């Protein structure tokens, strides 16, 4: 069985990304017109900042320049983070999404929007928002019940640190 270019690139680049205490989430080689683009997505439990992206980009570019992993011809290297509405596909993604609102498509075909409360090896504990004046409920789902899951953007939600800051201000 032959390895694909993406698999070869992952084997080449993942150790460099890991050396920066980051996870290599995704590699994609795409054609944009006549140009090729190598997109690399990195992340960590604490997210990534622009300095980390720049450093990883420098490391990957140097490694790619010394190999023929991208073959002949020009290409652009794009290094970035997963983005706000990332798909959750790995256990670590769910851990990083605790306290976030997520849209789930379940294997039985139902859709569910709920907040992740806790994650363990078997599944998730969720808070399902109440509808039409009803109180929120909790629900447990196993990983094997999930077909797809994607973080939802919340514009008005205050995160835990914001809530803690507000509580401390009220107590002062």
C-alpha positions as CSV (number, residue, x, y, z in Angstrom):
1,X,0.0,0.0,0.0
2,X,1.5,3.3,-1.0
3,X,1.4,6.3,1.3
4,X,-0.3,9.5,0.0
5,X,1.4,12.8,-0.2
6,X,-0.6,14.0,2.8
7,X,0.5,11.0,4.9
8,X,4.2,11.6,3.9
9,X,3.8,15.3,4.8
10,X,2.3,14.4,8.1
11,X,5.1,12.0,8.9
12,X,7.6,14.8,8.0
13,X,6.0,17.7,9.7
14,X,4.3,16.3,12.8
15,X,7.5,16.0,14.8
16,X,8.3,19.6,14.2
17,X,4.8,20.7,15.3
18,X,5.0,18.4,18.3
19,X,8.4,19.9,19.3
20,X,6.5,23.2,19.9
21,X,4.0,21.5,22.2
22,X,1.3,21.8,19.6
23,X,-0.9,19.3,17.7
24,X,-0.9,18.9,14.0
25,X,-4.7,18.8,13.3
26,X,-4.9,18.8,9.6
27,X,-2.8,18.8,6.4
28,X,-4.4,19.7,3.0
29,X,-2.7,20.1,-0.4
30,X,-5.0,22.0,-2.7
31,X,-4.8,23.5,-6.2
32,X,-5.8,27.1,-6.5
33,X,-5.7,27.9,-10.2
34,X,-2.2,27.1,-11.3
35,X,-0.8,27.3,-7.8
36,X,-0.6,24.6,-5.1
37,X,-1.3,25.5,-1.5
38,X,-0.2,23.4,1.5
39,X,-2.6,24.2,4.4
40,X,-1.5,23.1,7.9
41,X,-3.8,23.4,10.9
42,X,-2.3,23.4,14.4
43,X,-3.8,23.7,17.8
44,X,-3.2,23.0,21.5
45,X,-5.2,22.8,24.7
46,X,-4.6,26.5,25.2
47,X,-5.2,27.5,21.6
48,X,-2.5,29.0,19.4
49,X,-1.3,32.6,19.0
50,X,0.2,34.4,16.0
51,X,3.8,34.1,17.4
52,X,3.4,30.3,17.6
53,X,1.9,30.2,14.1
54,X,4.8,32.2,12.7
55,X,7.4,30.0,14.4
56,X,5.8,26.8,13.2
57,X,5.5,28.3,9.7
58,X,9.2,29.1,9.8
59,X,10.1,25.6,11.0
60,X,7.9,23.8,8.4
61,X,9.1,26.0,5.6
62,X,12.8,25.2,6.3
63,X,12.0,21.5,6.5
64,X,10.1,21.5,3.3
65,X,12.9,23.4,1.5
66,X,15.4,20.7,2.4
67,X,13.2,17.9,1.1
68,X,11.3,17.1,-2.0
69,X,8.0,16.4,-0.1
70,X,6.1,18.9,-2.1
71,X,7.7,17.9,-5.4
72,X,8.6,20.3,-8.2
73,X,7.0,23.6,-8.7
74,X,5.9,26.5,-6.5
75,X,3.5,26.3,-3.7
76,X,2.3,28.5,-0.8
77,X,2.4,27.3,2.8
78,X,-0.5,28.4,5.0
79,X,-0.3,27.7,8.7
80,X,-3.3,28.5,10.9
81,X,-5.6,27.4,13.7
82,X,-8.8,25.4,13.4
83,X,-11.2,28.4,13.6
84,X,-14.2,29.2,15.6
85,X,-16.6,26.6,14.2
86,X,-14.3,23.7,14.2
87,X,-15.5,20.1,13.6
88,X,-14.9,17.9,16.6
89,X,-13.3,14.6,15.5
90,X,-10.8,13.6,18.2
91,X,-11.2,13.1,22.0
92,X,-8.9,16.1,22.6
93,X,-11.3,18.3,20.5
94,X,-14.2,17.5,22.8
95,X,-12.0,18.2,25.9
96,X,-11.1,21.6,24.4
97,X,-14.8,22.3,23.7
98,X,-16.0,21.9,27.3
99,X,-18.4,24.8,28.1
100,X,-18.9,25.5,24.4
101,X,-22.2,25.2,22.5
102,X,-22.0,22.3,19.9
103,X,-24.3,21.2,17.2
104,X,-24.4,17.4,17.1
105,X,-25.8,15.1,14.3
106,X,-26.4,11.8,16.0
107,X,-26.0,8.4,14.3
108,X,-29.8,7.9,14.5
109,X,-30.3,11.1,12.4
110,X,-31.4,13.5,15.1
111,X,-29.8,16.9,15.5
112,X,-29.0,18.4,18.9
113,X,-27.5,21.7,20.0
114,X,-26.1,21.5,23.5
115,X,-23.3,22.7,25.8
116,X,-20.6,20.3,26.7
117,X,-20.3,20.0,30.5
118,X,-17.9,17.1,30.9
119,X,-16.0,14.6,28.8
120,X,-14.7,11.2,29.7
121,X,-13.4,8.2,27.8
122,X,-17.0,6.9,27.0
123,X,-18.8,10.1,26.1
124,X,-20.2,13.5,27.0
125,X,-22.4,15.1,29.6
126,X,-24.4,17.9,27.9
127,X,-26.6,20.8,29.0
128,X,-29.5,21.0,26.5
129,X,-31.0,24.5,26.5
130,X,-34.7,24.8,27.5
131,X,-37.2,25.7,24.8
132,X,-40.2,28.0,25.2
133,X,-39.7,28.7,28.9
134,X,-38.6,25.3,29.9
135,X,-35.5,24.7,32.0
136,X,-32.4,23.4,30.6
137,X,-31.9,19.6,31.0
138,X,-28.8,17.4,31.1
139,X,-28.2,14.5,28.8
140,X,-25.5,11.9,28.4
141,X,-24.4,10.7,25.0
142,X,-21.7,8.2,24.1
143,X,-19.1,8.9,21.4
144,X,-20.5,6.1,19.2
145,X,-23.8,7.9,19.1
146,X,-22.2,11.0,17.4
147,X,-22.0,11.2,13.7
148,X,-20.8,14.8,13.4
149,X,-20.2,17.6,15.9
150,X,-19.3,21.2,15.3
151,X,-18.7,24.1,17.7
152,X,-21.2,26.9,17.3
153,X,-20.2,30.6,17.5
154,X,-21.8,32.5,20.4
155,X,-21.6,36.2,20.1
156,X,-23.2,37.1,23.4
157,X,-21.9,34.4,25.7
158,X,-19.5,35.4,28.5
159,X,-16.8,32.8,29.2
160,X,-15.9,31.5,32.6
161,X,-13.2,34.1,33.2
162,X,-15.6,37.0,32.3
163,X,-18.2,35.6,34.8
164,X,-15.5,35.2,37.5
165,X,-14.3,38.8,36.9
166,X,-17.9,40.1,37.1
167,X,-18.5,38.2,40.4
168,X,-15.3,39.6,41.9
169,X,-16.3,43.1,40.8
170,X,-19.7,42.7,42.5
171,X,-18.1,41.4,45.7
172,X,-15.6,44.4,45.9
